[in-house]
Amino acid sequence: MFVAFKSPCPPYVNTLKGDILILAIWLSTYVLLGYPRLIIANYVRDYCSSGMFWYGVSVQLGAL
C-alpha cells in the first residue's frame, strides 16, 4: 500500500534497494494469497465430490 500511495515516484526508484523491495512485496503477496487458496482447494477435493467444480467457478468469478 505504501509503494502504491507513493506512485508514480516510489521510494528508492531506480536503485537496487527499490528493486529488492518491489520483488519482496510481490513474492510475499503471491505467497500470502496463493497458499491459502491451495489449502482450501485440497480440503474441498478431499471432502466434497463436486466441490472442485464450484471452487473453480468461484475462483474464476473472483478473478473476473
N, C-alpha and C positions, 0 to 999 in steps of 0.2 A: 504494500500500500504506500509506503514511504517513497519508493522509487517511482511509482505511478503518479503520485502527487507532485513530485519534483520534475516530471516530464514537461517539456522536451529537453531539459538540461539537468539530468540526474547527477547525483554526486559521483565523483571520480570518473567523469566522462572521458573516454579515450585513454584510460590508464589500465594497467594490469589489475590493480585493486578493483576497479569498476567491473572489468570482465569477470573476475573471480566472484564478485558479489552477485552479479546477474546470474551466473552459472549456478551458484549455490541456491539462489532463490528459485530458479526453475527446477532444479533437481529436487529440492525439498517439497515444492508444490506437487510435482509429479508423484513422489513417494507418498505424501500425505493424502492425496486424493485417489491414487490408484490402488494402494494396498487395501484400504477398507472395501473398495469395490470388488477386489479379488476374493477377500474373505467372505463377503456376502454371497458372491456367486458360488463359491464352494459349499456354503451352508445350504443354499437353495437347491443346488444339484443333488446333495445328499438326502434331503428331506422332503422334496416335492417332485412329483413326476413331470408335471407340465410347468414347473416353476421357472425353468431356464428360459422358456419361450417368453413368459411375461416379464421376467427380469431383463431379457434382451430388449423387449419392447420399451420398458421403462427407461433403460439406459439410452436408447436411441431417441426417445422423446425428450429426455433431459439434455441430450447433446444438441437437439434441434433448437 
